[in-house]
Amino acid sequence: MSNREIDKADFERYFPFTPTALAIKECARLTALRKHECPGPILDVGCGDGLFASLAFGGAEVWGIDIDAAEGRWASASRAYSQIVLGDVTQAQLPQGFFKSCVANCSLEHVPRIDLALENIRKSLQPGGKAYLFVPNKEWTRQLVSAQVLSKLSPALADKLRNAVDNVFKHHHLYDAQGWREVVEKAGLEVETVDPVLSSATTVTFELFLLPSIAGWANKHLTTRWTNFPRFRRAMADPIYSLVKTAMSVADQSPTAEFLVVARRPAAED
């Protein structure tokens, strides 16, 4: 595994509080986002529990928005945010022309009316303000080992598996690079780049750790926490990171899993 994709210090911070599969993806996104400047004030769309923001944004002024009240409580407790907005990003009353940056960490693909969400984001940005949008590549599931094995036996069954995975993760929007560019531009944002990010190795390793991570998803629904024993998991972070590193080192490093769309509000609008 390239140390440039998943930083050990990030993993050691993430792993005590999240399932391994999720920590892999989140840490890789942190690495991708750090290649860009995100000046405050920042809008974090689908902020979740605030862990990503606490690692990504340092001391900047950050507002978080999430539709889930339980996540909002955890976000408030994290102290990563200046303000928490509980509500639907398609309808929430956000300050107009206020934010210099917006980050949507794999949240917009879950919003049925993504057009309204993007329009609201655009209006909340200052003229020239930038949005950094992590979104899935519609072909990401082709890198799953289970899908590749099944495709050799029955391509139709492999497609059903891939569709089932996207349904489980509630992906309402899945596009290629050009498709995401068109969706974002239709909302009035100027797209600067659509960069492929997160390697096939992150998908393979995500799948490898997905089954043991299901316990975390179940615990989340029961207690609103991913994990109950962060001290124990903190002690296990180093050996688990070594397993992740080994698994990723033998998988394809091509960036196939997601896109990072960088767009800006036009400096002058009609």
N, C-alpha and C positions, 0 to 999 in steps of 0.2 A: 504493500500500500504506500502510495505517495504521502509523506507526512504533510505535504501541502494541502491535501484534501481534508483530512481529519486531524486536528491538532490534539495532542494528548491532554493538554491542560483543559481544553474545552470538554473533552470526553469525561475527564475526571470530575468536572463540575456538573455535567448533564446526567451521567449515569446514576448517581444516587437518587435522582428524583424522577427518572423516566425509564420506560422499558428500553432494552438494548437496541431494538430495531428502530425506535423513534430517535434515540440518541445519535445513531449513525447518520440518519438523514439531517437532523438539525445541526450537527456539528459540521457536516459538509456544506450546508447552506451558510453557516457563519463564515466559513473560509471564503466562499464565493462573494459574500456581501462585503467583506473587509477589503476587497479590491476597489471599492467605490467609497467616495465621501458621502456621508449622510448628515449634513448639518441640521441642527435643530432650529426650530421645533419640528419634531418628527411625529407622524401619525403611523401607529402600528395597527394594521387592519387584521382582525382575528387574533388578538394579542395573546389569548390563552392565559397561562399562569404567570407570564412575565419573565420566565427564565431566559428565553431567547433575548429579550430586550436588555436584561441585566448584563448579558455578555457582549451584546453587539454594539450598544450605543453609549457606553461610558457615562459621562456626566451630562449628556445632552438633555434638553427638555423633551419629554416623550409623552404623547397622549396615546392611550390604548383604547380600542373599541372591540367589543365582543358581544355576541348575541346571547351567550350563555352566562347566566347570573352567577353560577358556581365558579366558572373561570374568572369572572370579574372580581369575585372575592379574593381568589388566590392572587390575581394580578395586583390588587390593592395591597395585599399583605407583602408582596415582593418588594414594594417601594421602588420599583423600576419606573413608575409613571408619575407624571405631574397631575394628570387627570385620567379617569376611567369613564368611558361612555358605554353604558349598557344599552345595546340596541342593534337594530338591523342596519348595516352599512348602506343599504339602498334607501333608507328613510331617515336616518339619524340627522339631527340638526348639528352639523359641524361648523366651526367658525370659518367663514368664507375668506379665501386668500390669506390664510394664516400660516400654513405649514411650508417649510422649505423642503421637506422630504417626506415621502410616504413609503412604508415597507409593507407588503402583503406577503407573508410567509406561507405559501401554499394554502391560502384561504379562499381566494376568489373563485377557484374551480368548483367550490361547494355552493356558491350562491346562484340560485336559478336565474335571477334577473341581474346578470353580471353587467349588463349595459347600464342599469341604474346605479350600481355600485361604483363603476368607473366614472360615471358622470359626477357623482357626489365627491369622489376623491379629487377629480380635476378641479371642481369648484373650491375645494378646501385648500388646494395648493396655492402658494404665491405664484404670480407670473414668473415663469422660468423655473419653478420648483420641480423637483424630480420624483418620480415614482419608481420603486424597485419591486418588481412583481415576480415572485417565484411561482411558476405554473408547470403542470406536468406535460411532458411530451406524450402525445396520444399513443405512441408506440412503446412506452416504457415497460409494459408488461411482457413484451416479447423477450426481454432479457431475463425474466424469471426462469430458473432452471426447470421448474415443474412444467412450465409452458413449452419450453424447448424440447423436453423429453416427450411430452404428450403430442407435440406436433409431428413427431416422427411416426407415431402410431395412428393419429387421427387429427389432421389439421382442424376439422370442424369442432372436435372436443376441446382442442387447445384454444380455439377462439371463444368457446363458451366459458372456459376457465378464466381467460383474460377479461371477458366482459363481467364475469361474476366478481372478480377482484375489484374492478373499477366500481361496481355497484356497491360492494361492501364499504368502500372508502367514499361513497357518495360523490363521485366525480360527475358533476353535471356538464362540465365543459372539458373537452379533450381535443387539442388541435396540434397541428405541426407548427413550425416556426412562422410560416406565412399566415396561417390561420390566426395565431395569437396576435400577430402584428395588425391584422385587419380588425379584430375585435377591439383592440386598444385604441387604434386610430379612429374608429367609428365613434368613440366616446369623446373625441375632440382633443386627445393627447397626441403629441408628436413623438413617435417612437424613434429612439436613437439607435438602440441595438436590441437584438434578440439573441442572446448568447446561450448555447447549450452548456448546461452545468450538471454536476453530479454524474459520476461515472457509472458504467454498467456494473462495476464492482460494488458500488453502494447498493444497487438493486439486488444483486446476488446475495450480499451479506445481510441486507435487510430481510430477505426471504429466509435465510439460514436461521436468523434469530427471531423470526416472526412467531413461531409456535410457542416458545417459552415466554414471549412478550404478551401473549394473549391474556395471561393472568393479570398483567398490568392494566389492560383494557377493561377486564371485568372489575378489577378493584376500583378503577376510575368511576365506573357507573355506580358502584356500591358506596364509595366513601368520598368521591370527588378527588381522590389522590391516586396518582399512578403507582406509588410505592408506599409501604408502611414502615420500612426499616432503612432509612437513608444512611444511618451510621454503618450498618452491616454492608450495604451496597457500596459505601465509600471505600471500605476495606477491600472490596472485590473489584474495584474499578481497574486497577493495574493489570491483573491477570485477564480480565475480560477484554480490555483494550488490546492485549497481546493476541488474543484469539481473533478479534476483529481485524487486526493488522495482518495476521497470517492469511485469513480468508480473503481479504481484499487484494493481497499481493499476488494471488494466483488467478484473479479474474480480470476481465477486460477493463482497461482504464479509459476507454472512449467515453466522452460525455453524452449520454443517451437518455438520462432519466428525466431531466427537467429543463426548462428554459428560465433564464433571468431576463425579463423584459425591462429595459430601462427606457422610460418615457418622461416627457416633460410637459408641463402646461405651457402653451405658447406665451411668449413674452407680451404679445399684444393680441387681444381677441376682439372680434367684432362685437 
